[in-house]
Amino acid sequence: MPDQTRRALLLAAVAGALPAHGHAAVAAAPSTVALLCGEALDEHGRQKPLSQAQRQLFDALQREMGIVFAIKTYPWARAERNALAGAGLIFGLPPTPERLRQLRYSAPAASNTLWLVTRSDATFPFAGLADLAGKTVGAVRGYSYGAAFEQARGKAFRVDDDIASRATRLARLMLRRVDVVLLYQPSTQSAAEVEAGVRAYMAPRLRDMGVAATAELSVLPQPLASDPLYFAIARGRDDAIIERIDAALARLRRRGEPVPVPVPPPPPPGRR
């Protein structure tokens, strides 16, 4: 066989193999899924890293589902608008009757407990929303804390909406701009653990503020709520992704993998 013919056959064989090889590589690559989250800022307005619980949950789902989350953080109001417009999954947006009409929610994926933080020299008995009467409550702008809280907002108590910076809101508490700050923490933590954490977190900041000697931070023993956390997506966009998330969570928990387990929420807060 002439050399020119042999080379032509070899080149044709290589060219014919390339599309199949390239197709296999593309098929094996994980798909990318946009995931919208509410921002969590430091006192300088910079986005904080994901919490350990969030990272653990997202990493486990990515491995189990063969996907990659492209995480995008926004203020909660903007994150919700983007999710309703079909920009991707959203994580951590509480369901409401209106949202349930527009978004399809997963089964509970994790849970957070909503604690109340005060100055140690200004604690008060708390059993439910009625005990916030007349107080100013520090909250994150654009976030909903449940139907009962929203109905009482501006009536039984005043709400001071601020940026999603824990340090900023706790500093306002120490300066007596608010009476109590709402703070979400993973439901695995007790009130004492949350209190120790916020005290350690704020200690250097309080020294800079010159108020460290006057008071500490205290976490009230009764939380306001324990809220399941869900994934959600605009209805009609990709309902199958919610089914895949639910199935993946079920498989992970059956295998005993360290995925946060949601806890049932307590009854709506009210005076006992």
N, C-alpha and C positions, 0 to 999 in steps of 0.2 A: 504494500500500500504506500503510495507516495507520501512524503512528509507533509505536504500541504494539505492533503486529504485527512491525514491523521490528526493534524492540528485543528482542522475545522470541526471534526467530530468531537474532539476533546472540549473545544470551546462551547459547542452546542450542548454537550452533556452538563457542563458547569452552569451555563445560563439556564438550562431547564431545571436545575436543582435549586437555584437561588430563590424563586418565588415560594416554593414549598417550605424551605428553611425559614425564610422571612416571615411567612404566615404563622409557622409554629411558634416563633419567638414572640410575635404580637399576641397570639392566643394565650401564651403562658404569662404575659405581663398582667399584674393586678390592675383592676379598673380603679379609677379615681372617683371618689364621691365627695362632693362639696358638703361640708359640715359647718353650720353656723352656730356660734356660741356667743353668749353675752360677755362683754368685756369685764375684766377684773383688773383694776389699775392700782399702781403704787402711788405714794404721795406726790410723785413727780409727774403723774399722768401717763406713765408708761405701762404697757400691757404686761401683766404678771404671767409667769409660766403657768401651765395647767397644774391643777392640784394633783397630788399623787393618786387620789382615788379616780379622778377623771382620766389621767394618763393610763392607769391600770385597766380601766374599762375600755377605753378606745383601742389600746394596743391589743387586748384580748380579742375584740371584735374584728380588728383588721386581720389578725392571724387566722381566726376561725372562718372568716368570710372571703379571704383572699382579695381584699380591697385595700385601698389607701385613702384615708381621710385627708382632704385638703381643708384644713381648719381655718375659718375666717371669723374674727371676733369683731363685734360691733356693740354700740350701746343697745340695750335690750329693745327699745322701741324700733330702732332701725333693723335689728336682727329679725324681729317679728315681721316687719314690712317685707323684707327680702324673702323670708320663708313663704309668706302668703303669695308673693309674686312668683314662686317656683324656683328660687335661686339655689335650693338644696335642702338637705336635712337640717333640722334645728334640734339642739339638745338643751333640755332644762327649762323650756317654756311651759309654765303651768297651764293645764287645760282649763278652759272656760266654755260655757255653752256656745258663745260666738266662735271661738277658735275651733271647737269640735265640729262645727259646721263646715269649716274651711280647711282644716288640717286632719290628716289621719295620724293617730297616735299609736306608738308601740305599747307593748306591755311595760310595766315598770322596769327600768333598767338599773336603778340605784335609788338612794333616798338621802335627803338632807334633813337635819333638824334645825328649826328656826329658834335661836336663842335670843334672850334679851340681855343686853349688857348695860350696866349703870356704873356710876361712880360708887365706890365703896362707902362713901359718906352720904349717899342719897339712894340707897336701896329701898324697895317697897314690897309689900306682899303682892304676889301675882298669882292668880288662878285663871284668869281669862281676860278678854278684851275690856270688860267693864272696869278693870283695875287700871287701865290706861287713861281713864277719864281726866281731862284737864291737862294732860301731859303733851310734850312735844316729842315725837318719835322720829328718829333718824332712819331713813330708808334709801334705797337705791332708785334713782330716777328711772322711770319706764318699766319697773318691775311690778308684778302683781303679787300680793301676799295672801290671796284667797278672797272669796266673795264676802265673807263676814268682815274682814279687815277693810276692804274697799268700801263697803257700805257705811262703816263707821268713820272713815277718813273725813276729816274736816268737820265732823259733827261731835262725836264723843271725845276726840283728841285731834291734835294738829299733827300733820306729817311734814317733816323737813326733807324734801327730796334732794339728793346730792349725787355726785358722780360715784361710780362704782369703785371707789378707793376706800378700803378698810381703814387705812391710816388716817385719811382725811376725816372720815365720819367719827372715828374714835377720838380724834383730837378735838372735834367740835363738842363731843360729850364732855371731855375733861375741862373745856373752857365754858361749860354750862350753857352752850348754845342749844343743846337738846337735853332731854331728861333720860332718854334711853335709846339705844341703837339696836336695830335688828341685824342679826348676824347668822348666816347659814353656815353650818359645819356638817361634815359627813355624819350620818346617824350612828356610826360606830363609837363616837366620842361621848363621854359623860360631861355633865356640867362642870365638874372639877377639872377635867382635862382641857375643856375649852377655855376655862378661866385661866389656867396656867399658861396656855398658849398665847392668849391675847395679852396677858401681863408681860410675858417674855418679849413678845413682838413689839409692844409699845414702850418698854422700859427705856431704851436709848432715845426715843422720840420725846418722851416725857421729860427727860433730863434737859433736852434742848429747849423744851417749852417752859422749864422752870416750875412745873407743877408736880414733880414726882414726889415731893415731900408732903403734899397736902392730901392726896388720896390715891387709891389703887383703882383698878377696874374690877368689877364683880359681875359674875354671870348668875342671873336668877335661876333657882333650881328647877322651876317649872317652865318648860319651853312653850312657845306659842303654838307650834305645830311641828309635825314630822311629815314631810312632803315627798311622795315618790317623784322621781325624775324620769322623763320619757324622751324618746326621739319622736319627731313628727315631721311630716312632709305634706306639701299642698296636695289636696285631693286631686286625683287624676294625673299627677305627674309621674310617680313611680311607686304605686302601691306595693309592688313586689318587694321593694327594699325593706319595708316595714315587716313583711312576713319573714324575710331572710334574717333580719335582726332578732325577731322573736325566737326563731328556730335556733339561731346561733347562741343566744343567751341560755336557752333551755339546755342545749348540748353542753355548754361550758359548766353550768351548775351541776348537771348530772355527773360530770367527770370530777367535780370537786375543785375546779380551778378557782383561783382567788379573784373572783369577780364580785364587786360590791352587791350585797343582797338587800333589796328594798325591805323596809319594815312597814307594817300597816300604819297608816296615819291615825292619830288619836281622834276622838270625837271633836267636833268644832269647839273652839275655846268658849267657855262661859263660866260664870261663877258656880263653883261646886257647892 
